[in-house]
């Protein structure tokens, strides 16, 4: 069974965690309805229901194993929850941030790539930052290298 997933941050094409979607089927770009808030959580974003931001992202089709990989990355159901939203490609899962929101900057333009530099120097700096959600950082912190 294929599951559709809307991604909006480090899972986007060209971003640091996109490799987790290497076996996924790209369905296309999508901009949500203006019903969210996109928070900056350091090296990655967090999407929160409520607000007036339309978030830009991509929709992928993943199998059950792919969805489990994404669940692990997103620390579902502790740090992120999964909800269904309508997209131009049909209903899709989206990961919604459940952690602390106080004093978090938000991206009113709703575009993580615009914030991260889309692969430029800012994105490279974010990749080097210790990020517990980035598997290569977890391996490095455990002494395993970059893989």
C-alpha positions, 0 to 999 in steps of 0.5 A, a space after each residue: 500500500 502506498 502512503 502519500 506524505 507531504 514534506 516541508 523541511 529537511 526531507 525536501 529534494 536537495 535537503 539533508 534528509 531527502 535520502 530517506 525518500 530515495 525509494 519514494 515516488 515524487 508526486 509533485 509540489 504542493 502549497 497548503 491552505 493558509 492554516 499553519 505556522 511554520 516554526 524554526 527549530 534550529 536545523 529543521 522546521 516544525 509545522 503547527 496546526 493553526 495560523 495563517 501560513 500557506 506552507 510550500 512543500 512536496 508530496 511523495 508516495 512511500 511504502 510501509 517501510 518508508 513511512 516507518 523510516 519517516 516516523 523514526 526521523 520525526 520521533 513519531 508520536 513523541 515529538 511529531 504527530 501525523 495528521 492527514 491533510 488535503 493536497 493537490 495529489 490527494 490526502 497525505 500525511 503531514 508531520 505536526 510538531 508537538 514540542 515547545 513553541 515558546 520563543 520559536 521564530 516562525 517563517 511567515 513565507 512558509 518556505 523552508 528552502 528560502 530560509 535554509 538557503 536551498 543548499 547554499 551556505 546556510 543549509 551547509 551550516 544547518 547540516 553541520 549543526 548537531 541535530 538529533 533528527 539527522 541520522 548522520 549526526 546521530 552516528 557521528 555523535 556515537 562515533 560512527 562517522 558519516 556513512 
